[in-house]
Amino acid sequence: MTVVELEHVLLAGTTGKELSHKRPLIGEVDKTFIIPLTFPDVNNGKHVLSRIGYSGDIWELRVDLLGPGVIGEENVPDPQYVKEQIGTLQSLSPLPILFTIRTRSQGGKFPDTAAQEALDLMILAVNAGVGYIDVEIEWPDHLIQEITKKKSEAKIIASYHSWTGDVRWTGEVLKEKFVAANAFGGRLYIEDCYELGLFVRDYRERHQKPLLAVGMGLNGQLSRITSPISLVTHPLIPFPSAPGQLSLAQVHKARYLIGQLAKRDVSIQGTDERTVRRFAQGLQAAFDELGYPHTCHSDDSDGREVIKVTETLESLDSVLDFVSKLFTSITERPPPLSVIERAVSTTN
Ligand SMILES: O=C1C[C@@](O)(C(=O)O)C[C@@H](O)[C@@H]1O
């Protein structure tokens, strides 16, 4: 049995991992989660955005799905509207933005032929300070060169999608596409993931740039669980931006089941019963929200890690603060604050 004094936890929380959303960039952490937003207007998600974003690292703004009215099969959003949407998202959340325009042949709504409009929007996004720009390698060369020149501080993510279902991970087509993507960016997509794991292993032996390789559809779900960089949806997002996308909570549950996420069982102990109960229920609610397998108890400690709460915590803020720090020290992720708050404030 391990006994952790609360002071230890606090130390880890305050001097160790950051509690804010200031997370390292793609490829610098063990697991990076990108959350594609499919609201036509980001304001529609205003009240649920922080909940959707818990534990995520980057928003993907799917620009081809943005618009003030009904969106048809093809959509070129107005630049002013796009600019406002970026501004709104930046004001609502500190997470960096991945700016993505998907054309119809890439599974989106932007016309395949509207390269100039796409380039103009990408430059607008750079000026608005987005962190990442998705550039599909099938865009004309001049667009790719132009945005690579003008990207400023933004990082380019070179991508490739195939919806045909006949691209093989071990085949020549993919190798060619990869060479094209690797020349200017760092990400690649293809459909069908049977040999994806081997492809990724081989890639890592040869290249430094972070690679996001996922399979679309049901056959691709496993790759979304194992990929170090993954795109995750949330039940409060209108619809997943690609078939087979899982929620972050589902990814955590699956990672636990396949042995990629170690379970922690903790027991809270202390002299003040109410503090202990609030602490335990807040932490358990936070684990549940994000699909972590961990458990938190306020009763007997047999075989569990013990967390000692030596004080009586009266105010909601002080409990919230302690639970948040403990959550972060266990998961290395920022806490789902509103979820913890709800659980703590409803505990007697
Ligand atoms: O490129 C991608 C990946 C994606 O297609 C997926 O399969 O999760 C989802 C898109 O929103 C994103 O632009």
The ligand as an SDF file (V2000), in Angstrom:
LIG
                    3D

 13 13  0  0  0  0  0  0  0  0999 V2000
   -8.1340   15.3500  -41.2810 O   0  0  0  0  0  0  0  0  0  0  0  0
   -8.9190   15.1470  -40.4030 C   0  0  0  0  0  0  0  0  0  0  0  0
   -9.0650   13.8350  -39.8260 C   0  0  0  0  0  0  0  0  0  0  0  0
  -10.4990   13.3650  -39.8970 C   0  0  0  0  0  0  0  0  0  0  0  0
  -10.8250   13.1150  -41.2180 O   0  0  0  0  0  0  0  0  0  0  0  0
  -10.6040   12.0430  -39.1090 C   0  0  0  0  0  0  0  0  0  0  0  0
  -10.5350   11.0210  -39.7660 O   0  0  0  0  0  0  0  0  0  0  0  0
  -10.7200   12.0840  -37.8840 O   0  0  0  0  0  0  0  0  0  0  0  0
  -11.4020   14.4300  -39.2910 C   0  0  0  0  0  0  0  0  0  0  0  0
  -11.2460   15.7630  -39.9540 C   0  0  0  0  0  0  0  0  0  0  0  0
  -12.0230   16.7390  -39.2580 O   0  0  0  0  0  0  0  0  0  0  0  0
   -9.8150   16.2040  -39.9310 C   0  0  0  0  0  0  0  0  0  0  0  0
   -9.6580   17.3380  -40.7200 O   0  0  0  0  0  0  0  0  0  0  0  0
  1  2  2  0
  2  3  1  0
  2 12  1  0
  3  4  1  0
  4  5  1  0
  4  6  1  0
  4  9  1  0
  6  7  2  0
  6  8  1  0
  9 10  1  0
 10 11  1  0
 10 12  1  0
 12 13  1  0
M  END
$$$$
